[in-house]
Amino acid sequence: MSIATNATTGASPFLETLAGPHNPAEPAWLGARREAARSRFAETGFPTRRHEAWRFTELKGLTGTAFTPAPALPGNATVVGERLCRLLSHANRLVFVNGRFDPDHSHICSLPPGVFLGSFADWAAQHGEAEALFERPSGAPDAFRALNQGLFTDGLVLVVPAGVTLEDPVHVLYWGEATEAASNQVKGLIRLGAGAKVTVIESFAGVGRTWTNAAMSVEVADKAHLGHYRLQDEDLTAFHTGTLDVSIGADAVYDGFTLSLGAAMARQDIQAKLKGERAFCGVSGVYLLADRQESTVASVIEHLAPHGETKEVFKGCLADRAHGVFQGQIKVAQAAQKTDAYQLNKTVLLSDRAVMDAKPELEIFADDVKCSHGATVGDLDETAAFYLRSRGIAPEQARAMLIEAFVIDAVELVGHEQARDYLTDAIGRWLALRHPEK
């Protein structure tokens, strides 16, 4: 079916080139959802800087690139294998190459009864309740969510019934590979029943000028616990856009963290709703950028019930002509009395040409709350650097030590030891590449 598009939105070229042929194996309800999503995208197109939530983010590089669907290929086995060596041991492993499940590089351990862990394509084929769980939007769909729903190829599905704990973490690698500009549209679904407990780590990597548009939908039911940690370490010519929608029940815990190292342009949009009493939301991260990289974190966290707690800490370092953006909004509804919300963004500029835009916000309608927010931008501590050099430490090594010390306390908020070590190792590799010992 053709879709009428408004030429001023910039949507037409993307729909025309990225919309692949109809898959007859897909259920009819999914085809209808796709068609509706593509129509929404055709009407709205991409956001511009005239939209308040996007006024600091530059999309010209993305929207001005002629992307085609990423080819279905097994990937470079050597390179993928090297990346797999960095994945967690003793973990369930799922690998997606160019947006498609790769069973040859994946490994799923023995699972408790009732747990589904696998690709969306397999889940939709095996489970009649797929439509009901497919998408429960947390708000008005934006362009990137709509584009993803209309064009996604595959992605992670994890459904854990009430009371079940997965002892081994789930590690997902999204690998993008292309010789020309290519797009990967991947979707993720995580549904935890009451009292369930799981750790999920997502890694985004690849080679070539790829664009990954990832949309994740998460539900954490009452008294459940989800550790959700993301590493974005894609090619420096790549683009990355991610949307994350989280629903948190009573006495439930969502512990989230994002480490952004790669891509020419990366943006992570987070919408979290604390729907039950005493819900906890941890949304934190680190960004390390150089050259002309650009990275944006835009979060909206809504407290809708009493006694909720949010802890949001983002720290980063910008070198060369890098551009960082933090837009964090915490909303407290009138019913959400006794809310405790803490938001902090701190950035170090390693160059006088690096730029940081920070916009922390609180919107409070309750009168019995404890909420705070803040943002600071500064230079590396030259006194500390001089002290280290005076002790015989080479200048580049001293600089790397100070950068690591600055961001590591944010990483320490990660509640899972293996995930914390994995992210720390990734920071160490970035520092070793940028600041080799002399």
JOUR-V418273 format. One record per residue. N is the residue number from 0. RES is the residue in one small letter. SS is DSSP state (a for helix, b for strand, c for the rest). PHI is phi in degrees with one decimal (999 if undefined). PSI is psi in whole degrees, -180 to 180 (* if undefined). Layout:
N:RES:SS:PHI:PSI / N:RES:SS:PHI:PSI
This chain:
0:m:c:999:135 / 1:s:c:-80.2:154 / 2:i:c:-121.7:127 / 3:a:c:-71.8:130 / 4:t:c:-123.4:151 / 5:n:c:-90.5:117 / 6:a:a:-62.6:-23 / 7:t:a:-76.5:-13 / 8:t:a:-84.1:-16 / 9:g:c:77.2:10 / 10:a:c:-81.9:-33 / 11:s:a:-54.7:-51 / 12:p:a:-59.1:-36 / 13:f:a:-70.7:-43 / 14:l:a:-66.2:-38 / 15:e:a:-69.1:-38 / 16:t:a:-90.5:-29 / 17:l:a:-94.9:-23 / 18:a:c:-73.2:109 / 19:g:c:-81.1:-177 / 20:p:c:-68.2:155 / 21:h:c:-64.0:137 / 22:n:c:-96.0:108 / 23:p:c:-65.8:-17 / 24:a:c:-78.0:-15 / 25:e:c:-74.3:145 / 26:p:c:-66.0:156 / 27:a:a:-62.4:-38 / 28:w:a:-61.8:-34 / 29:l:a:-71.0:-39 / 30:g:a:-60.0:-40 / 31:a:a:-66.0:-40 / 32:r:a:-63.6:-42 / 33:r:a:-62.0:-45 / 34:e:a:-61.4:-43 / 35:a:a:-64.3:-40 / 36:a:a:-66.9:-42 / 37:r:a:-63.4:-36 / 38:s:a:-65.9:-40 / 39:r:a:-62.1:-44 / 40:f:a:-65.2:-39 / 41:a:a:-61.7:-34 / 42:e:a:-75.5:-39 / 43:t:a:-95.0:-36 / 44:g:c:65.0:-165 / 45:f:c:-80.2:149 / 46:p:c:-69.7:160 / 47:t:c:-124.0:179 / 48:r:c:-70.8:-8 / 49:r:c:-76.3:-16 / 50:h:c:-82.2:129 / 51:e:a:-56.4:-42 / 52:a:a:-69.9:-10 / 53:w:a:-123.2:12 / 54:r:c:-71.9:-15 / 55:f:c:-101.0:-9 / 56:t:c:-100.1:129 / 57:e:c:-95.2:118 / 58:l:c:-107.8:3 / 59:k:a:-60.3:-39 / 60:g:a:-61.9:-38 / 61:l:a:-75.0:-53 / 62:t:a:-71.3:-20 / 63:g:c:-91.2:4 / 64:t:c:-101.5:135 / 65:a:c:-85.6:92 / 66:f:c:-86.1:147 / 67:t:b:-121.3:162 / 68:p:b:-59.4:136 / 69:a:c:-61.6:138 / 70:p:c:-68.4:149 / 71:a:c:-82.9:101 / 72:l:c:-145.2:157 / 73:p:c:-72.9:-10 / 74:g:c:86.1:168 / 75:n:c:-76.8:107 / 76:a:a:-60.0:-35 / 77:t:a:-67.1:-48 / 78:v:a:-67.4:-45 / 79:v:a:-61.2:-40 / 80:g:a:-61.1:-39 / 81:e:a:-63.3:-41 / 82:r:a:-65.2:-38 / 83:l:a:-63.8:-31 / 84:c:a:-62.5:-23 / 85:r:c:-89.5:-6 / 86:l:c:-76.0:164 / 87:l:c:-66.2:142 / 88:s:c:-80.3:161 / 89:h:c:54.5:51 / 90:a:b:-139.0:151 / 91:n:b:-71.7:132 / 92:r:b:-123.1:128 / 93:l:b:-123.3:132 / 94:v:b:-120.0:131 / 95:f:b:-120.2:123 / 96:v:b:-108.3:121 / 97:n:c:51.3:43 / 98:g:c:79.6:9 / 99:r:b:-127.1:142 / 100:f:b:-63.4:134 / 101:d:c:-115.4:94 / 102:p:c:-66.6:-25 / 103:d:c:-65.6:-34 / 104:h:c:-99.1:0 / 105:s:c:-96.9:157 / 106:h:b:-151.4:117 / 107:i:c:-113.1:124 / 108:c:c:-73.6:176 / 109:s:c:-63.0:130 / 110:l:c:-111.0:149 / 111:p:c:-63.6:157 / 112:p:c:-57.1:139 / 113:g:c:90.3:-10 / 114:v:c:-86.9:133 / 115:f:b:-114.5:127 / 116:l:b:-137.4:117 / 117:g:b:174.2:-156 / 118:s:b:-90.3:158 / 119:f:a:-62.1:-40 / 120:a:a:-58.8:-44 / 121:d:a:-67.8:-40 / 122:w:a:-63.9:-47 / 123:a:a:-62.4:-34 / 124:a:a:-74.8:-28 / 125:q:a:-98.7:-20 / 126:h:c:-122.4:124 / 127:g:c:-70.6:-21 / 128:e:c:-86.3:9 / 129:a:a:-56.9:-42 / 130:e:a:-63.0:-41 / 131:a:a:-65.4:-35 / 132:l:a:-93.2:-10 / 133:f:a:-54.1:-53 / 134:e:c:-153.4:128 / 135:r:c:-125.5:86 / 136:p:c:-61.5:142 / 137:s:c:-90.7:-6 / 138:g:c:-175.8:-169 / 139:a:c:-64.8:131 / 140:p:c:-68.8:138 / 141:d:c:-97.9:-177 / 142:a:a:-61.4:-44 / 143:f:a:-73.3:-36 / 144:r:a:-64.8:-44 / 145:a:a:-64.6:-42 / 146:l:a:-63.4:-41 / 147:n:a:-63.6:-46 / 148:q:a:-65.3:-32 / 149:g:a:-77.6:-25 / 150:l:a:-128.1:0 / 151:f:c:-60.7:148 / 152:t:c:-96.2:-42 / 153:d:b:-169.6:-173 / 154:g:c:162.9:179 / 155:l:b:-75.1:138 / 156:v:b:-128.8:126 / 157:l:b:-133.1:114 / 158:v:b:-121.0:120 / 159:v:b:-121.4:121 / 160:p:c:-71.4:170 / 161:a:c:-57.7:139 / 162:g:c:77.9:3 / 163:v:c:-98.2:136 / 164:t:b:-115.3:128 / 165:l:c:-90.2:112 / 166:e:c:-66.8:-41 / 167:d:c:-88.5:136 / 168:p:b:-67.5:164 / 169:v:b:-105.9:123 / 170:h:b:-118.3:124 / 171:v:b:-116.5:126 / 172:l:b:-110.2:121 / 173:y:b:-102.7:111 / 174:w:b:-108.7:125 / 175:g:b:-112.5:136 / 176:e:b:-145.7:126 / 177:a:c:-158.7:146 / 178:t:c:-90.8:-22 / 179:e:c:-127.2:170 / 180:a:c:-57.9:122 / 181:a:b:-139.7:151 / 182:s:b:-111.9:136 / 183:n:b:-115.9:120 / 184:q:b:-110.7:109 / 185:v:b:-122.8:141 / 186:k:b:-119.7:144 / 187:g:b:-129.2:144 / 188:l:b:-131.9:127 / 189:i:b:-127.3:123 / 190:r:b:-127.8:115 / 191:l:b:-109.7:126 / 192:g:c:-74.5:174 / 193:a:c:-57.5:128 / 194:g:c:77.1:2 / 195:a:c:-73.8:159 / 196:k:b:-143.6:126 / 197:v:b:-148.8:151 / 198:t:b:-120.1:129 / 199:v:b:-125.8:130 / 200:i:b:-119.6:129 / 201:e:b:-113.2:132 / 202:s:b:-121.7:130 / 203:f:b:-114.5:122 / 204:a:b:-150.2:175 / 205:g:b:157.4:-174 / 206:v:b:-133.9:141 / 207:g:c:99.3:175 / 208:r:c:-84.4:75 / 209:t:b:-101.1:158 / 210:w:b:-123.3:115 / 211:t:b:-98.9:123 / 212:n:b:-117.0:101 / 213:a:b:-109.3:133 / 214:a:b:-124.4:123 / 215:m:b:-118.9:133 / 216:s:b:-118.3:126 / 217:v:b:-127.4:135 / 218:e:b:-125.9:124 / 219:v:b:-116.0:105 / 220:a:c:-73.9:177 / 221:d:c:-52.5:132 / 222:k:c:64.1:11 / 223:a:c:-86.0:166 / 224:h:b:-139.8:122 / 225:l:b:-124.3:122 / 226:g:b:-96.5:120 / 227:h:b:-130.8:110 / 228:y:b:-126.6:135 / 229:r:b:-126.3:137 / 230:l:b:-120.3:119 / 231:q:b:-108.2:107 / 232:d:c:-136.6:53 / 233:e:c:-85.8:173 / 234:d:c:-55.2:145 / 235:l:c:-72.0:-3 / 236:t:c:-101.1:0 / 237:a:c:-87.1:170 / 238:f:b:-124.0:147 / 239:h:b:-141.0:125 / 240:t:b:-126.1:132 / 241:g:b:-134.1:140 / 242:t:b:-124.6:137 / 243:l:b:-131.7:123 / 244:d:b:-116.6:122 / 245:v:b:-125.4:133 / 246:s:b:-119.0:128 / 247:i:b:-123.0:126 / 248:g:c:-87.9:-174 / 249:a:c:-65.5:135 / 250:d:c:57.8:20 / 251:a:c:-96.5:160 / 252:v:b:-127.3:126 / 253:y:b:-115.8:115 / 254:d:b:-112.4:103 / 255:g:b:-118.2:150 / 256:f:b:-153.9:141 / 257:t:b:-129.2:127 / 258:l:b:-110.5:117 / 259:s:b:-111.9:116 / 260:l:c:-122.2:-33 / 261:g:c:-109.1:-170 / 262:a:c:75.0:144 / 263:a:c:-68.7:-39 / 264:m:b:-138.1:128 / 265:a:b:-135.7:141 / 266:r:b:-143.8:134 / 267:q:b:-121.7:118 / 268:d:b:-104.3:128 / 269:i:b:-123.7:128 / 270:q:b:-124.5:116 / 271:a:b:-124.6:138 / 272:k:b:-125.7:121 / 273:l:b:-91.6:99 / 274:k:c:-94.2:-20 / 275:g:c:-113.3:160 / 276:e:c:-64.7:144 / 277:r:c:61.4:26 / 278:a:c:-73.4:148 / 279:f:b:-120.7:134 / 280:c:b:-127.5:115 / 281:g:b:-108.6:116 / 282:v:b:-130.0:104 / 283:s:b:-138.9:175 / 284:g:b:177.0:175 / 285:v:b:-136.5:140 / 286:y:b:-128.6:130 / 287:l:b:-124.8:113 / 288:l:b:-128.7:149 / 289:a:c:-146.1:-176 / 290:d:c:53.1:-126 / 291:r:c:-113.2:28 / 292:q:c:-63.1:151 / 293:e:b:-133.4:132 / 294:s:b:-139.6:134 / 295:t:b:-125.4:136 / 296:v:b:-117.5:123 / 297:a:b:-128.0:114 / 298:s:b:-124.0:143 / 299:v:b:-130.5:114 / 300:i:b:-116.1:122 / 301:e:b:-113.6:124 / 302:h:b:-94.6:119 / 303:l:c:-115.9:-4 / 304:a:c:-140.3:159 / 305:p:c:-67.7:158 / 306:h:c:63.8:23 / 307:g:c:-79.9:159 / 308:e:b:-136.8:133 / 309:t:b:-124.4:137 / 310:k:b:-129.0:117 / 311:e:b:-129.4:114 / 312:v:b:-133.1:119 / 313:f:b:-123.8:128 / 314:k:b:-132.0:149 / 315:g:b:-162.4:168 / 316:c:b:-130.9:135 / 317:l:b:-121.1:123 / 318:a:c:-111.7:167 / 319:d:c:54.8:-123 / 320:r:c:-113.7:33 / 321:a:c:-68.8:156 / 322:h:b:-131.3:122 / 323:g:b:-114.0:149 / 324:v:b:-137.3:132 / 325:f:b:-128.2:119 / 326:q:b:-125.4:102 / 327:g:b:-119.9:126 / 328:q:b:-124.9:128 / 329:i:b:-115.0:124 / 330:k:b:-112.3:135 / 331:v:b:-121.8:112 / 332:a:c:-71.5:162 / 333:q:c:-60.2:-32 / 334:a:c:-76.0:-14 / 335:a:c:-90.8:57 / 336:q:c:-67.5:157 / 337:k:c:65.4:24 / 338:t:c:-71.9:141 / 339:d:b:-123.1:107 / 340:a:b:-127.0:132 / 341:y:b:-131.0:127 / 342:q:b:-133.9:132 / 343:l:b:-145.9:134 / 344:n:b:-130.0:123 / 345:k:b:-131.8:133 / 346:t:b:-134.4:140 / 347:v:b:-110.2:129 / 348:l:b:-95.3:122 / 349:l:c:-95.6:2 / 350:s:c:-149.4:149 / 351:d:c:-76.7:-1 / 352:r:c:-106.7:-4 / 353:a:c:-76.8:151 / 354:v:b:-132.5:137 / 355:m:b:-127.7:129 / 356:d:b:-113.3:124 / 357:a:b:-128.1:134 / 358:k:b:-141.3:80 / 359:p:b:-80.2:143 / 360:e:b:-141.7:144 / 361:l:b:-124.0:135 / 362:e:b:-129.0:104 / 363:i:b:-119.0:124 / 364:f:c:-112.3:-4 / 365:a:c:-95.9:156 / 366:d:c:-109.4:-3 / 367:d:c:-124.5:78 / 368:v:c:-139.1:164 / 369:k:b:-126.6:102 / 370:c:b:-131.4:140 / 371:s:b:-147.7:153 / 372:h:b:-151.1:160 / 373:g:b:-170.6:159 / 374:a:b:-147.7:136 / 375:t:b:-134.0:146 / 376:v:b:-133.1:127 / 377:g:b:-153.3:-174 / 378:d:b:-99.2:166 / 379:l:c:-64.0:145 / 380:d:c:-70.2:101 / 381:e:a:-68.9:-28 / 382:t:a:-64.3:-44 / 383:a:a:-65.9:-39 / 384:a:a:-62.7:-42 / 385:f:a:-63.1:-40 / 386:y:a:-60.8:-45 / 387:l:a:-65.3:-41 / 388:r:a:-65.8:-34 / 389:s:a:-69.1:-15 / 390:r:c:-97.0:14 / 391:g:c:88.7:10 / 392:i:c:-87.5:131 / 393:a:c:-59.9:148 / 394:p:a:-54.8:-46 / 395:e:a:-65.7:-38 / 396:q:a:-68.0:-39 / 397:a:a:-62.5:-42 / 398:r:a:-62.0:-43 / 399:a:a:-63.9:-39 / 400:m:a:-63.0:-40 / 401:l:a:-70.8:-38 / 402:i:a:-62.4:-47 / 403:e:a:-61.5:-42 / 404:a:a:-63.5:-34 / 405:f:a:-68.5:-42 / 406:v:a:-92.8:-16 / 407:i:a:-68.2:-27 / 408:d:a:-68.6:-25 / 409:a:a:-70.5:-40 / 410:v:a:-63.1:-33 / 411:e:c:-67.1:-11 / 412:l:c:-73.0:-18 / 413:v:c:-64.8:126 / 414:g:c:-85.2:-3 / 415:h:c:-113.2:122 / 416:e:a:-62.1:-45 / 417:q:a:-62.3:-43 / 418:a:a:-64.8:-40 / 419:r:a:-62.0:-44 / 420:d:a:-65.6:-39 / 421:y:a:-61.7:-45 / 422:l:a:-68.8:-39 / 423:t:a:-62.9:-40 / 424:d:a:-62.4:-40 / 425:a:a:-64.2:-39 / 426:i:a:-63.8:-41 / 427:g:a:-62.1:-39 / 428:r:a:-66.3:-40 / 429:w:a:-63.0:-44 / 430:l:a:-66.3:-40 / 431:a:a:-63.6:-35 / 432:l:a:-73.2:-40 / 433:r:a:-85.0:-28 / 434:h:c:-133.6:69 / 435:p:c:-65.4:148 / 436:e:c:-68.3:140 / 437:k:c:-92.9:*
